[in-house]
Amino acid sequence: MRIGILGYGNLGRGVESAVRQNPDMELVAVFTRRNPEDLKIQTETAKVLNVSEIENWKDKIDVLILCGGSATDLPVQTPEYAKIFNVVDSFDTHAKIPEHFENVDKAAKQGGKVAVISVGWDPGLFSLNRMYANAILPDGNDYTFWGRGVSQGHSDAIRRIKGVKDAKQYTVPVEKAISAVKNGENPVLTTREKHVRECYVVLEDGADAEKIEQEIINMPNYFADYDTTVHFITEEELKKNHSGIPHGGFVLRSGVTGFNKDEKHLIEYSLKLDSNPGFTSSVLIAYARAAYKLSKEGQSGCKTVFDIPPAYLSAKSPEELRKTML
């Protein structure tokens, strides 16, 4: 299976690494908006090319994995390239997924290709677990907690404040809230009651720490709705203790069965990730395999994780799966 990558940031590098762990795949090309000569990849047999050359690879790539951002890249790139290639993306703006699906579905059907969108762990694997749990326990409540992990978008929002040299922000679930769910209390939780935010900030020389702290904790859409703690640290401390991109979280559904609704159940799925992009890219690779299989069957159009049979993710044959995993 010939894999192409568009975009070579943290996610693109993760995809390159993940391809090496899957013997049924090979990386053939990386496309970038930068000067290709400035880009050093780890796969000697793969080409590094400017994105302007991508259409020349129409018949040389089985699945193109799109590693751009959800804000401005993927809403344009996924529909554009779904006309030419089978594609997989990690579009994660939950509220805009229906609109993105419609745009990509039209393009993929026009090109006779398969496009799988919103692949990752949330949306993605967490979405699947929410769906399974709802189907099994229709009388119940859903709870999703994220963290402890680095929020790249929130970290970037802090870095854009005047006087901030660098920053990392961690989303941390509130243990009291998780315990209440696990105890079957079915709590109604506000945003503030589910997560707290921890910020580690390096200041520019002469910056006003108190002013910046107030600007962070009162920032609408990012921190104002949460209990937020700001730690001012040195650049050395940030590099030493906060250089990674860990993440994770929990999906839980608490529900009841029985004629008297007195049988309580809890479904839990959790992830603890050393590297958010490293793990996300591995999910993308599995769904690239599924896109390839669907395309071989003659299917086209846009798909989400809900539409793809689990067996299509695996390199094992149906016979092997039934024998070893069922």
VENHU-V118358 format. One record per backbone hydrogen bond with DSSP energy under -1.0 kcal/mol. NH is the residue of the N-H (numbers start at 1). CO is the residue of the C=O. E is the energy in kcal/mol with one decimal. If there is no record, write none. Layout:
((NH | CO | E) (NH | CO | E))
This chain:
((3 | 26 | -3.1) (4 | 63 | -2.3) (5 | 29 | -2.2) (6 | 65 | -2.4) (7 | 31 | -2.8) (13 | 9 | -2.4) (14 | 10 | -1.7) (15 | 11 | -2.4) (16 | 12 | -2.1) (17 | 13 | -2.1) (18 | 14 | -2.6) (19 | 15 | -2.3) (21 | 18 | -1.3) (22 | 19 | -1.7) (25 | 22 | -2.0) (26 | 1 | -2.3) (28 | 3 | -2.8) (29 | 3 | -1.1) (30 | 47 | -2.7) (31 | 5 | -3.3) (32 | 49 | -2.2) (38 | 35 | -2.1) (39 | 36 | -1.4) (46 | 43 | -1.2) (47 | 28 | -2.3) (49 | 30 | -2.9) (51 | 32 | -2.1) (53 | 50 | -2.4) (54 | 51 | -1.7) (56 | 53 | -1.3) (57 | 54 | -1.9) (58 | 55 | -1.3) (60 | 57 | -1.7) (62 | 2 | -2.1) (63 | 2 | -1.8) (64 | 86 | -3.1) (65 | 4 | -3.2) (66 | 88 | -2.7) (67 | 6 | -2.7) (74 | 69 | -2.7) (76 | 73 | -1.2) (77 | 73 | -3.1) (78 | 74 | -1.9) (80 | 76 | -1.6) (81 | 77 | -3.0) (82 | 78 | -1.9) (84 | 81 | -1.2) (85 | 81 | -3.0) (87 | 114 | -1.8) (88 | 64 | -1.6) (89 | 116 | -2.3) (94 | 92 | -1.3) (96 | 93 | -1.8) (97 | 94 | -1.4) (100 | 96 | -2.5) (101 | 97 | -3.0) (102 | 98 | -2.0) (103 | 99 | -2.0) (104 | 100 | -2.5) (105 | 101 | -3.0) (106 | 102 | -1.9) (107 | 103 | -1.6) (108 | 104 | -3.0) (109 | 105 | -2.3) (110 | 106 | -1.7) (111 | 107 | -1.8) (113 | 108 | -2.7) (115 | 301 | -2.3) (116 | 87 | -2.5) (117 | 303 | -2.3) (119 | 89 | -2.3) (125 | 120 | -1.9) (126 | 121 | -3.0) (128 | 124 | -2.2) (129 | 125 | -2.0) (130 | 126 | -2.3) (131 | 127 | -2.3) (132 | 128 | -2.9) (133 | 129 | -2.1) (134 | 130 | -2.2) (135 | 131 | -2.3) (136 | 132 | -1.9) (137 | 133 | -2.8) (140 | 138 | -1.0) (141 | 254 | -2.5) (143 | 252 | -2.5) (145 | 250 | -2.8) (147 | 248 | -3.2) (149 | 171 | -1.9) (150 | 246 | -2.6) (151 | 169 | -2.5) (155 | 151 | -2.3) (156 | 152 | -2.0) (157 | 153 | -1.8) (158 | 154 | -1.7) (159 | 155 | -2.1) (160 | 156 | -1.2) (161 | 158 | -1.9) (164 | 161 | -2.0) (165 | 202 | -2.8) (166 | 202 | -1.5) (168 | 200 | -2.0) (170 | 198 | -3.2) (171 | 149 | -2.9) (172 | 196 | -2.8) (174 | 194 | -2.5) (178 | 174 | -1.9) (179 | 175 | -2.7) (180 | 176 | -1.8) (181 | 177 | -1.8) (182 | 178 | -2.6) (183 | 179 | -1.9) (184 | 181 | -1.8) (185 | 180 | -2.3) (195 | 191 | -1.4) (196 | 172 | -2.9) (197 | 227 | -2.2) (198 | 170 | -2.5) (199 | 229 | -3.1) (200 | 168 | -2.8) (201 | 231 | -3.1) (202 | 166 | -3.0) (204 | 163 | -3.1) (207 | 204 | -2.0) (212 | 208 | -2.3) (213 | 209 | -2.6) (214 | 210 | -2.0) (215 | 211 | -2.0) (216 | 212 | -2.2) (217 | 213 | -2.5) (218 | 214 | -1.4) (219 | 216 | -1.7) (222 | 219 | -1.2) (223 | 219 | -2.3) (224 | 219 | -2.3) (226 | 223 | -2.0) (229 | 197 | -2.6) (231 | 199 | -3.4) (233 | 201 | -2.3) (238 | 234 | -2.1) (239 | 235 | -2.2) (240 | 236 | -2.4) (241 | 237 | -3.0) (242 | 238 | -2.0) (247 | 273 | -2.1) (249 | 271 | -2.3) (250 | 145 | -2.7) (251 | 269 | -2.8) (252 | 143 | -3.2) (253 | 267 | -2.1) (254 | 141 | -2.0) (255 | 265 | -2.3) (256 | 139 | -2.1) (257 | 263 | -1.9) (261 | 258 | -1.3) (263 | 257 | -1.8) (265 | 255 | -2.7) (267 | 253 | -2.5) (269 | 251 | -2.3) (271 | 249 | -2.5) (273 | 247 | -3.4) (276 | 245 | -3.5) (279 | 275 | -2.3) (280 | 276 | -2.7) (281 | 277 | -2.3) (283 | 279 | -1.6) (284 | 280 | -2.3) (285 | 281 | -2.0) (286 | 282 | -1.6) (287 | 283 | -2.1) (288 | 284 | -1.7) (289 | 285 | -1.7) (290 | 286 | -1.4) (291 | 287 | -2.4) (292 | 288 | -2.2) (293 | 289 | -2.2) (294 | 290 | -2.6) (295 | 291 | -2.4) (296 | 292 | -2.2) (297 | 293 | -1.2) (298 | 295 | -1.6) (299 | 294 | -2.2) (301 | 113 | -3.0) (303 | 115 | -3.0) (307 | 304 | -1.7) (312 | 309 | -1.8) (313 | 310 | -1.7) (321 | 317 | -2.5) (322 | 318 | -2.3) (323 | 319 | -1.9) (324 | 320 | -2.8) (325 | 321 | -2.5) (326 | 321 | -1.1))
